Amino acid sequence: MANLNPHKKAVIAIAGLLVLSLSLSSCDTLRQKFTRKKKQGEEDQTFIPVLEPEEYPAPELSPEHNYKENYDLIKAWYSDLWTAINDRDTAKYTHYIITEVTNHITQMEKLVDAPTQANLVKLAGFLDYYKASLDYSWQARNFSRIQSDLREFDRFLRDHLRADRIQGHFVKVIQASP
């Protein structure tokens, strides 16, 4: 080691002692600073708001109303499906759209009688080819067949499954007495 003069040795020793004393003395203050403690009097200041009950309208249980809601949602998803075809969106997103449409068709099946249920199953069948073609690349898909099936889907939905066309085919709801 190099020859240090005594003055430098003293400065280094004092600096070392200073660092050691600061680290040992500030440990408690740092610990106190980063330790959570409950505030005194916090228990006394608990505030319980008094809320007035608000009457919400009962949900619509009419099968016709629920059918119309699902019909409108299918039309919206159908529009998104055409946009996905034109924009060549990912297969995952397109599969999601088809799944949503199929879910709404399934919900509609519960609201109608057997002949109309058969029409809804036929409606879902129009999406089968497109759903199966999602496993292939964009170049391998038959877009003319997909577009033809989607047009037929829309036509069949409008002509056979509109709520005003299936009047009298809704399932009767038995309402419980209060």
C-alpha positions in Angstrom: 0.0 0.0 0.0 1.2 3.5 -0.7 2.6 5.6 2.1 -0.2 7.9 3.3 0.5 10.8 5.5 -0.9 10.8 9.0 -3.3 13.7 8.2 -5.1 11.7 5.4 -5.3 8.6 7.7 -7.0 10.7 10.3 -9.5 12.1 7.8 -10.3 8.6 6.5 -10.8 7.3 10.0 -13.0 10.1 11.0 -15.1 9.8 7.8 -15.4 6.0 8.4 -16.5 6.6 12.0 -19.0 9.3 10.9 -20.5 6.9 8.3 -20.7 4.1 10.8 -22.4 6.3 13.5 -24.9 7.7 11.0 -25.8 4.3 9.7 -26.3 2.9 13.2 -28.2 5.9 14.6 -30.5 6.4 11.6 -31.6 2.8 11.5 -34.3 3.4 14.1 -35.6 6.6 12.4 -35.7 4.9 9.0 -37.5 1.9 10.5 -40.0 4.2 12.2 -40.5 6.2 9.0 -41.4 3.1 6.9 -43.5 1.3 9.5 -47.3 1.7 9.3 -49.1 2.6 12.4 -52.8 3.3 12.9 -53.6 6.8 13.5 -54.8 7.6 17.0 -58.4 8.6 16.9 -59.1 6.9 13.6 -61.6 4.5 15.2 -63.5 7.5 16.6 -63.9 9.1 13.2 -65.7 6.2 11.5 -68.4 7.6 9.3 -71.4 5.5 8.3 -73.4 7.1 5.5 -77.1 6.8 5.6 -78.4 5.9 2.1 -81.9 6.1 1.1 -83.1 3.1 -0.8 -83.8 3.7 -4.5 -86.4 1.8 -6.3 -85.1 0.3 -9.6 -87.5 -1.0 -12.2 -87.8 -4.7 -12.3 -86.0 -6.4 -15.2 -88.1 -7.1 -18.2 -89.1 -10.7 -18.2 -91.0 -10.7 -21.4 -89.6 -13.3 -23.9 -90.5 -10.9 -26.7 -88.5 -8.1 -25.2 -85.5 -10.3 -24.6 -85.8 -11.8 -28.1 -85.7 -8.3 -29.6 -82.7 -7.4 -27.5 -80.8 -10.4 -28.7 -82.0 -9.8 -32.3 -80.6 -6.3 -32.2 -77.3 -7.5 -30.7 -77.0 -10.1 -33.5 -77.5 -7.3 -36.1 -74.7 -5.3 -34.4 -72.3 -8.2 -34.3 -73.2 -9.0 -37.9 -72.1 -5.5 -38.9 -68.9 -6.1 -37.0 -68.4 -9.4 -38.8 -68.6 -7.7 -42.2 -66.1 -5.1 -41.0 -63.8 -7.9 -39.9 -64.0 -9.5 -43.3 -63.3 -6.3 -45.2 -60.4 -5.3 -42.9 -59.1 -8.8 -42.8 -59.0 -8.8 -39.0 -57.3 -11.6 -37.0 -59.0 -15.0 -36.9 -59.1 -14.7 -33.1 -61.3 -11.6 -33.2 -63.5 -13.0 -36.0 -63.9 -16.2 -34.0 -65.0 -14.0 -31.0 -67.6 -12.3 -33.1 -69.0 -15.6 -34.4 -69.1 -16.9 -30.8 -71.0 -13.9 -29.6 -73.6 -14.2 -32.5 -73.9 -17.9 -31.7 -74.4 -17.2 -28.0 -77.2 -14.7 -28.8 -78.9 -17.3 -31.1 -78.7 -19.8 -28.2 -80.3 -17.3 -25.8 -83.1 -16.7 -28.4 -83.8 -20.5 -28.7 -84.9 -20.5 -25.1 -87.5 -17.9 -25.8 -89.4 -19.5 -28.7 -91.2 -22.7 -29.6 -89.8 -25.8 -31.4 -90.4 -24.7 -35.1 -88.7 -21.4 -34.5 -85.9 -23.1 -32.6 -85.3 -25.1 -35.7 -85.0 -21.9 -37.8 -82.5 -20.5 -35.2 -80.4 -23.7 -35.5 -80.5 -23.3 -39.3 -79.4 -19.6 -38.9 -76.4 -20.7 -36.8 -75.6 -23.2 -39.5 -74.9 -20.3 -42.0 -71.8 -19.4 -39.8 -70.4 -22.9 -39.7 -68.4 -22.7 -42.9 -66.9 -19.4 -41.9 -66.1 -20.6 -38.5 -64.3 -23.7 -39.9 -62.4 -21.6 -42.4 -60.8 -19.5 -39.7 -58.3 -22.3 -39.2 -56.8 -21.5 -42.6 -54.8 -18.5 -43.8 -56.5 -15.6 -45.5 -55.4 -16.8 -48.9 -56.9 -20.2 -48.4 -60.3 -19.0 -47.4 -63.1 -19.0 -50.0 -64.4 -15.4 -49.6 -67.1 -15.6 -52.1 -68.6 -18.6 -50.2 -68.2 -16.7 -46.9 -69.9 -13.6 -48.2 -72.7 -15.6 -49.8 -73.3 -17.4 -46.5 -73.3 -14.1 -44.6 -75.8 -12.6 -47.0 -78.0 -15.6 -46.6 -77.6 -15.4 -42.8 -78.9 -11.8 -42.9 -81.7 -12.5 -45.3 -82.9 -15.5 -43.3 -82.7 -13.5 -40.1 -84.7 -10.6 -41.5 -87.3 -12.8 -43.4 -88.0 -15.5 -40.9 -86.8 -14.5 -37.4 -87.8 -10.9 -36.9 -89.9 -10.5 -33.7 -92.9 -9.2 -35.6 -92.8 -12.3 -37.9 -92.8 -14.8 -35.1 -95.7 -13.4 -33.1 -97.4 -16.2 -31.2 -94.3 -18.4 -31.2 -92.8 -17.1 -27.9 -92.7 -19.3 -24.8 -95.3 -18.4 -22.2 -93.8 -17.1 -19.0 -95.4 -18.1 -15.8 -95.1 -15.2 -13.4 -94.9 -16.1 -9.7 -97.5 -14.4 -7.4 -96.1 -12.0 -4.9 
